[in-house]
Amino acid sequence: MTAFVLVAPGLAVIYLSRTMPRLEARRIHPATIPGLVPLFLGIGLTCCGGLLLWRSWRIEALGGWQNLFDLLKTREALRIGVVLGLALIHTLVLVGLIPFWAAAMLFIFAFIMIFETWLSEGPAEPLKSFCWALTIAVVGGGGIYLVFERIFLVRLP
């Protein structure tokens, strides 16, 4: 399964880096094209995923697929899925819809609240978690804005 997770983005990175503008009209040397480093990274990712796929195909594991599906039903898999879902919501929905610092604050707040209350190992105090999450979100989102926009002069989306 991991092999497919590595090969698919690797092939996508290879394709996207090949389709990037070459900037030949500006007489830029081919060794400095913008897609060169992503191309090598995509090739490396695809090769590593391919080797992992080849190795996994050769190994006989008793109950391999059943063990994989059982693993996907665990609490750890749920936690990983929640992190992935939050990251995708932040990246694909919030960023661009609202200012970056606000999207970062919402992401941090939601992450802390979910993992401190719903996905915590033991019982949690919701009010304490709320105050903690709000404080960290305001400091974190404000800090991201301050550091990148004001100190490093990087425009955030």
C-alpha positions, 0 to 999 in steps of 0.5 A: 500500500505504501508503495502505491502512495509513493509511486503515484505522487512520484509519477505526478511530480515527474509529469508536472516538472516536465510540463513546467515552463522551460524559459528558453525564450529568456536564454536560461541554461537547461541545467537551471530550469525550474522543474529540474530538482522536482524532476529528480525528486520525483524520479527518486520517489518513484524508484523507491516506491517501485523497489518497495512494490517489487519487494512486497510482491515477492514476500509471502505474508500469511494473512497480509491483506487481512492484517492490513485491513485490520490495521486500518480499523485501529485508533491510530489509523483514525488519528492519521486519517483525522490529521490527513483530513484536517490538512486537506481542509486547511490546504484545499478549502481554507487557504485562499478562501480566508487570509492565511493567518486565519486559516492557520489559526482555525487549523491549529484550534481544530487540531488541538480541540479534536486531539485533546477531547475527542481523540485523547487517551483519557478524559479531558476537560473541554473548557481547559482544552478550549482555552489552551487551543484558543491561546495556541491558535492565536499565538501560532497564527499570529506568529506565522503572520509576523514571522513570514509577512513582517520579518521575512517579507514573504507574501502568504496566500 
